[in-house]
Amino acid sequence: MRTWKVVVTDYIEDDLDWEAEKFAEMDNVQFETYQLKLAPKEEVIEVCKDADIILVNMVKFDAEVIDALEKCLLIIRHGVGYDNVDVEACTRNHIRFAYEPDYCATEVAEQAVALIFACTRQVFESRRILEQAAENQIWDFSSLLPMHRMFGQTLGIVGCGRIGGRVYRMTNSIFGKTIVCDPYIDERQKGALGIQDDDVVTFDELLQQADIITIHTPLNDETRYMFNREAFQKMKPTAYVVNTARGGVINTEDLIWALENEQIQGAGIDVYEQEPPDADLKLFDLDRATLSAHLGWSSLEAGWTIRYKIFDDIMACINGEKPGSTVNEDLDHILEGNYREV
C-alpha cells in the first residue's frame, strides 16, 4: 500500500489535533505539521521536497520552491486568495493547485458591511467623543465629519462574485442605489441578484458615482493598485472606500495621500499590503482611517468549515479524484489522468 506524505507548512489554528487524529486512523498517511511562515526558503524546500500533498497558509511558494518538489501531486492554499503561490509553476510541474473560496464568504461580506457602518457612522470617533464627554461632562461633536443617512446614498461594489454578491443582498434594502463594476459578471449572476443592466458600470463610472465603494476582487495583475492616486482623484470628496479583499488592490501610499488631503472622506481597511503591517504605518495616525485586523475570515463556523473542506480535498487526492476548487484546471488538457505520474 502506498504511503502518502501530507505536510502542513503553517497554520493559524490553535492546533491541528483533529486532523492528526483523522489521519492517525489511516495506515497509509504520514501527517507532518510545521510553522514555517518566517522560515528561510531552503528550510521550506527541505521539509516539502518529498511531500505528496502540501497545505500552505502564508508561506510563499514561488517557482523556486515549487520546482524543487520531487513528487508533489497537490498544493492546497488554506484560504480564499492565493497570491503567495505561483500557479503557473504548479501547472508546469504537473501539480494540482486548489484553494477554499467558499468557507468564509458570508463572514467577509459581514466584515465589509460592518466597516461600511463603522466608517459612515464614525463609530470609533464616537467612542472618543463619549470618553471625552464623560470626563468633561459636556458633549462636543465638533470633531465629527458630516454624516449622511445611507438611504439615498449610492453603494459601489467592485467585484460581484461570491462575496460581492452577498454584500449586494445584505445591503439591497439599505442604500438608495447599488452599482456594480465587474467585467466578468454574466446574465445568470445578474438575474440571481436582481441587478439591472443599467446598474453595471465601468470602473471610472463607479468611482465618480459611488458614495461608498466596497472592494471584492482577487489580487492579480489586473487588480493590483487599481485604487491609486488617479482613482482617488475621481472619487467624491465625501466618499468612503472599504477593502476586505487584498491589501495590494489599494496603493497604500496613495490612500494615505487621499486621506491626508481630504480627497476622500474616509476608508475602512481590513487587509494590508504587508501583513501584519509595520508599527509605523501612517494609516494608524489618520482619524479618517477605520482599521481592523484582517478579521473578515473569522468565525467559529468558518474555522471548522475550512478544516472539513481541506480534509475532503486531501482525501480526494488520495482517492485519485480532483479536489473541490481547482485553480489550474488546464492540467486536464496536459495529463491523461487527474494527477502526474510518480
Backbone torsions as a table, in degrees:
resi	resn	phi	psi	omega
1	MET	NA	133.2	-179.6
2	ARG	-70.1	140.8	174.5
3	THR	-99.4	130.9	179.8
4	TRP	-102.0	128.3	176.3
5	LYS	-99.4	117.1	179.9
6	VAL	-110.7	122.0	-176.8
7	VAL	-118.1	130.4	171.9
8	VAL	-104.0	117.8	-176.5
9	THR	-79.0	-33.5	179.9
10	ASP	-166.1	154.0	-176.9
11	TYR	-152.4	158.8	-177.6
12	ILE	-107.4	-9.3	177.7
13	GLU	-69.0	159.9	176.5
14	ASP	-62.8	-37.0	177.2
15	ASP	-160.0	169.7	176.8
16	LEU	-118.9	39.1	-178.4
17	ASP	-63.2	-38.6	-179.4
18	TRP	-61.0	-46.3	179.0
19	GLU	-63.8	-43.0	-179.2
20	ALA	-60.8	-40.2	179.0
21	GLU	-66.7	-39.6	179.5
22	LYS	-63.4	-45.4	-177.9
23	PHE	-74.4	-26.1	178.4
24	ALA	-66.0	-22.3	178.2
25	GLU	-74.7	-10.4	-178.1
26	MET	-106.4	143.0	-178.9
27	ASP	-84.5	-12.2	-171.0
28	ASN	-117.1	20.4	-179.8
29	VAL	-126.3	124.8	172.9
30	GLN	-103.2	113.7	-172.1
31	PHE	-110.8	120.4	-177.9
32	GLU	-126.3	137.3	-179.9
33	THR	-123.9	144.1	-179.3
34	TYR	-141.6	168.0	170.6
35	GLN	-125.3	86.7	-171.8
36	LEU	-109.0	18.6	-176.1
37	LYS	-54.8	-38.9	-178.1
38	LEU	-105.1	10.4	-176.7
39	ALA	-78.0	152.5	175.6
40	PRO	-65.6	155.4	-177.0
41	LYS	-57.0	-37.1	-178.4
42	GLU	-61.2	-37.4	179.2
43	GLU	-69.5	-39.9	177.3
44	VAL	-59.6	-45.9	179.9
45	ILE	-62.2	-43.8	-178.5
46	GLU	-60.4	-41.4	-178.6
47	VAL	-71.4	-35.9	-169.2
48	CYS	-99.8	-12.7	-166.9
49	LYS	-60.3	-30.0	-179.1
50	ASP	-108.9	18.4	179.4
51	ALA	-80.5	146.7	173.9
52	ASP	-87.8	-37.0	-178.6
53	ILE	-134.8	133.2	-177.8
54	ILE	-125.4	132.3	173.5
55	LEU	-110.2	122.7	-176.4
56	VAL	-125.1	139.7	173.5
57	ASN	-102.5	-76.8	-175.1
58	MET	-112.8	-9.3	178.6
59	VAL	-60.9	138.8	-178.7
60	LYS	-81.2	120.3	176.0
61	PHE	-108.0	86.5	178.2
62	ASP	-90.1	-175.9	-175.4
63	ALA	-61.6	-35.9	-178.8
64	GLU	-63.5	-42.8	179.1
65	VAL	-67.4	-46.2	-175.8
66	ILE	-67.2	-38.5	178.7
67	ASP	-64.0	-23.0	-178.0
68	ALA	-85.4	-6.6	-178.9
69	LEU	-76.1	125.1	-171.1
70	GLU	-83.5	-33.1	-175.5
71	LYS	-147.6	21.4	-176.7
72	CYS	-65.7	134.8	177.1
73	LEU	-105.3	-28.6	-173.6
74	LEU	-148.4	131.5	168.4
75	ILE	-115.8	130.9	178.6
76	ILE	-117.4	129.7	173.5
77	ARG	-90.2	124.3	175.4
78	HIS	-75.9	87.5	179.3
79	GLY	147.7	-175.0	-175.8
80	VAL	-89.3	-50.6	179.4
81	GLY	-81.0	162.0	179.5
82	TYR	-147.3	37.3	179.9
83	ASP	-73.5	-6.0	175.9
84	ASN	-92.5	3.8	-180.0
85	VAL	-121.8	130.9	177.9
86	ASP	-82.7	98.1	-175.3
87	VAL	-67.0	-37.5	178.7
88	GLU	-60.6	-40.9	178.0
89	ALA	-65.8	-35.9	175.7
90	CYS	-60.0	-48.6	-178.5
91	THR	-62.8	-43.6	-179.6
92	ARG	-60.5	-32.0	179.3
93	ASN	-94.0	10.0	178.5
94	HIS	59.2	41.6	178.1
95	ILE	-110.1	124.9	175.5
96	ARG	-68.6	137.5	176.2
97	PHE	-122.0	126.5	-178.7
98	ALA	-128.2	161.4	176.7
99	TYR	-144.8	-176.3	-174.7
100	GLU	-125.8	80.5	-171.4
101	PRO	-77.6	-14.0	-170.1
102	ASP	-105.4	-12.2	-165.9
103	TYR	-66.1	-29.3	-175.2
104	CYS	-130.5	25.6	-178.0
105	ALA	-59.1	-41.9	179.5
106	THR	-65.8	-42.5	-178.8
107	GLU	-63.0	-43.4	-179.8
108	VAL	-65.6	-39.8	176.7
109	ALA	-62.0	-42.0	178.1
110	GLU	-64.1	-38.9	178.1
111	GLN	-63.8	-40.3	177.9
112	ALA	-61.7	-45.9	179.6
113	VAL	-64.8	-39.2	177.8
114	ALA	-60.7	-42.7	179.4
115	LEU	-68.9	-34.5	175.7
116	ILE	-59.4	-47.0	178.8
117	PHE	-67.3	-42.5	-178.7
118	ALA	-60.9	-39.2	178.6
119	CYS	-70.0	-56.8	-170.9
120	THR	-69.3	-31.1	176.9
121	ARG	-94.1	1.4	175.1
122	GLN	50.4	51.7	-174.0
123	VAL	-61.0	-43.6	-177.3
124	PHE	-67.7	-40.9	178.3
125	GLU	-67.0	-34.7	177.7
126	SER	-61.0	-39.0	177.5
127	ARG	-62.8	-41.8	179.4
128	ARG	-63.7	-42.1	179.0
129	ILE	-63.3	-40.4	179.3
130	LEU	-62.1	-46.4	-179.3
131	GLU	-64.0	-38.9	178.9
132	GLN	-66.2	-40.4	-179.8
133	ALA	-66.6	-38.3	178.6
134	ALA	-62.7	-33.7	179.9
135	GLU	-78.0	-40.1	-175.1
136	ASN	-96.4	-10.9	-178.0
137	GLN	57.7	40.1	173.6
138	ILE	-154.0	138.5	178.0
139	TRP	-80.7	134.0	176.1
140	ASP	-137.6	104.3	-176.8
141	PHE	-100.9	15.8	-173.3
142	SER	-66.8	-21.5	-178.3
143	SER	-83.7	-9.3	179.3
144	LEU	-71.0	138.9	172.1
145	LEU	-78.6	160.0	178.7
146	PRO	-56.5	133.4	178.5
147	MET	-109.6	147.6	176.3
148	HIS	-128.4	144.2	173.8
149	ARG	-65.1	144.9	-176.4
150	MET	-70.4	-35.5	177.1
151	PHE	-65.1	120.9	-173.6
152	GLY	107.3	-17.5	176.6
153	GLN	-85.4	162.5	178.4
154	THR	-108.6	122.9	175.3
155	LEU	-94.9	132.6	175.7
156	GLY	-112.3	125.0	-179.8
157	ILE	-109.0	119.4	177.7
158	VAL	-99.6	106.2	-174.7
159	GLY	92.7	108.2	-173.8
160	CYS	-120.1	53.4	177.4
161	GLY	-94.0	-133.0	-176.3
162	ARG	-57.2	-47.4	-175.2
163	ILE	-86.6	-48.0	179.1
164	GLY	-58.4	-36.6	177.5
165	GLY	-64.4	-37.3	177.2
166	ARG	-67.2	-40.1	176.7
167	VAL	-61.0	-40.9	178.7
168	TYR	-57.5	-46.4	-179.2
169	ARG	-66.9	-42.3	-177.4
170	MET	-63.5	-34.5	-172.1
171	THR	-105.5	4.3	-171.7
172	ASN	-60.5	-30.5	-178.8
173	SER	-97.3	1.8	-176.6
174	ILE	-93.9	-46.9	-173.9
175	PHE	-92.8	156.5	177.3
176	GLY	-68.7	-32.2	-177.2
177	LYS	-154.4	143.2	174.6
178	THR	-125.7	128.3	177.1
179	ILE	-117.5	155.3	-172.3
180	VAL	-130.7	134.9	169.6
181	CYS	-116.1	109.5	179.8
182	ASP	-159.3	101.6	-177.1
183	PRO	-66.7	-11.0	-176.4
184	TYR	-106.0	1.7	179.6
185	ILE	-68.5	138.7	-178.5
186	ASP	-114.7	177.2	-176.0
187	GLU	-63.9	-35.5	179.6
188	ARG	-62.8	-45.8	179.7
189	GLN	-64.4	-43.5	179.3
190	LYS	-62.2	-41.9	179.8
191	GLY	-65.2	-41.1	-178.9
192	ALA	-64.6	-34.0	-178.2
193	LEU	-93.7	-13.8	-176.5
194	GLY	77.8	29.0	-179.9
195	ILE	-84.5	127.7	178.6
196	GLN	-82.3	152.3	-178.8
197	ASP	-55.9	-37.5	-177.7
198	ASP	-68.3	-17.4	-178.3
199	ASP	-89.8	-3.2	173.8
200	VAL	-96.0	116.8	-169.8
201	VAL	-126.6	170.1	174.4
202	THR	-76.6	167.8	179.9
203	PHE	-62.4	-44.6	179.6
204	ASP	-61.9	-41.3	179.3
205	GLU	-63.9	-40.1	179.1
206	LEU	-65.2	-43.8	179.0
207	LEU	-57.7	-40.6	-175.2
208	GLN	-77.8	-28.7	-172.2
209	GLN	-98.7	-30.4	-169.4
210	ALA	-77.4	140.8	172.0
211	ASP	-88.7	-29.0	175.9
212	ILE	-136.9	131.0	179.0
213	ILE	-116.8	128.7	176.2
214	THR	-119.9	133.0	-169.6
215	ILE	-103.5	129.7	-179.5
216	HIS	-143.2	57.4	179.3
217	THR	-117.8	156.9	169.6
218	PRO	-72.4	168.4	174.6
219	LEU	-99.8	116.9	177.6
220	ASN	-151.4	-173.0	-178.1
221	ASP	-62.3	-26.9	-178.7
222	GLU	-77.7	-31.5	-173.4
223	THR	-107.0	-13.8	-177.5
224	ARG	-59.2	125.6	179.0
225	TYR	58.5	29.1	176.7
226	MET	-65.4	-25.4	171.9
227	PHE	-99.5	97.5	-179.7
228	ASN	-125.6	-171.2	-176.8
229	ARG	-58.2	-41.6	179.6
230	GLU	-61.0	-41.3	179.4
231	ALA	-66.2	-44.5	-179.4
232	PHE	-63.0	-33.0	179.0
233	GLN	-67.0	-21.4	179.7
234	LYS	-88.1	-13.4	-179.0
235	MET	-79.3	160.4	175.2
236	LYS	-67.9	145.2	177.5
237	PRO	-66.8	-14.6	177.9
238	THR	-97.4	4.7	-172.5
239	ALA	-87.0	157.7	174.2
240	TYR	-118.6	151.3	172.6
241	VAL	-123.8	135.3	-179.1
242	VAL	-122.6	131.5	-179.1
243	ASN	-127.7	111.9	172.9
244	THR	-119.4	17.8	-175.0
245	ALA	-95.2	-90.0	177.1
246	ARG	-138.3	142.2	-175.4
247	GLY	-59.3	-36.7	-175.5
248	GLY	-71.8	-4.4	175.1
249	VAL	-70.5	-26.3	177.9
250	ILE	-111.0	133.1	170.8
251	ASN	-76.4	111.1	-172.5
252	THR	-60.5	-43.3	-179.4
253	GLU	-62.8	-37.9	178.8
254	ASP	-70.7	-34.3	176.1
255	LEU	-65.1	-44.0	177.6
256	ILE	-58.7	-44.0	177.4
257	TRP	-58.8	-44.8	-177.5
258	ALA	-64.3	-38.1	179.8
259	LEU	-73.6	-43.2	-179.1
260	GLU	-65.1	-34.9	-177.5
261	ASN	-96.0	11.4	177.9
262	GLU	54.2	34.1	175.8
263	GLN	-70.9	-32.7	170.7
264	ILE	-130.6	163.5	-175.5
265	GLN	-79.8	-33.2	-178.2
266	GLY	-174.8	174.9	-179.9
267	ALA	-144.9	144.2	172.8
268	GLY	-116.3	115.6	-170.2
269	ILE	-123.4	127.0	176.9
270	ASP	-115.1	-10.8	-175.7
271	VAL	-133.7	151.2	-169.8
272	TYR	-136.6	153.9	179.8
273	GLU	-61.6	-39.6	172.7
274	GLN	-115.8	131.9	-178.8
275	GLU	-128.3	130.2	-12.5
276	PRO	-63.2	156.3	178.8
277	PRO	-71.6	162.3	176.4
278	ASP	-65.3	149.8	-179.2
279	ALA	-63.1	-25.5	-178.4
280	ASP	-94.5	15.4	176.4
281	LEU	-57.3	126.8	-172.1
282	LYS	-66.9	-21.6	177.5
283	LEU	-56.9	-31.8	-179.3
284	PHE	-61.6	-24.6	-175.6
285	ASP	-93.3	-2.2	-173.6
286	LEU	-101.8	120.4	-179.9
287	ASP	-63.6	-25.4	-178.2
288	ARG	-80.4	-2.5	178.9
289	ALA	-102.9	119.8	175.2
290	THR	-101.6	115.3	-168.2
291	LEU	-118.7	140.9	172.1
292	SER	-132.7	167.6	-165.2
293	ALA	-98.3	57.1	-179.5
294	HIS	44.8	60.1	-176.6
295	LEU	-107.4	6.3	-176.0
296	GLY	-58.0	-31.4	-177.6
297	TRP	-78.4	-14.1	-160.0
298	SER	-85.0	120.7	163.2
299	SER	-165.3	156.1	177.4
300	LEU	-60.7	-38.9	-178.6
301	GLU	-65.3	-44.7	-179.7
302	ALA	-65.8	-37.1	-179.4
303	GLY	-60.1	-38.5	178.3
304	TRP	-81.9	-33.2	179.3
305	THR	-59.5	-44.4	-177.7
306	ILE	-68.6	-33.3	177.7
307	ARG	-65.6	-42.6	177.5
308	TYR	-63.0	-43.7	-177.6
309	LYS	-65.1	-42.2	179.6
310	ILE	-64.9	-42.8	177.6
311	PHE	-59.6	-43.4	178.3
312	ASP	-62.1	-38.5	179.6
313	ASP	-67.3	-39.7	177.3
314	ILE	-63.6	-43.9	179.8
315	MET	-65.9	-33.9	177.0
316	ALA	-61.2	-44.0	178.7
317	CYS	-61.8	-46.4	-179.5
318	ILE	-60.4	-33.9	-179.5
319	ASN	-87.9	8.5	177.6
320	GLY	77.0	23.4	-179.4
321	GLU	-114.8	166.2	177.7
322	LYS	-84.4	144.4	174.9
323	PRO	-68.1	170.2	-173.1
324	GLY	-63.2	-44.3	-176.3
325	SER	-125.7	93.1	-179.9
326	THR	-94.7	134.6	-179.7
327	VAL	-85.6	-50.4	-175.8
328	ASN	-90.8	68.1	179.6
329	GLU	-62.1	-20.0	-179.6
330	ASP	-65.6	-10.1	174.1
331	LEU	-59.5	-29.6	-179.3
332	ASP	-61.3	-27.1	179.8
333	HIS	-85.9	-11.7	-179.0
334	ILE	-96.8	-38.3	-175.0
335	LEU	-104.0	150.8	173.7
336	GLU	-74.9	-38.0	177.5
337	GLY	-105.8	-165.5	-178.7
338	ASN	-76.8	-29.6	-172.5
339	TYR	-133.3	160.6	179.3
340	ARG	-69.1	154.1	177.2
341	GLU	-77.9	142.1	179.9
342	VAL	-128.1	NA	NA
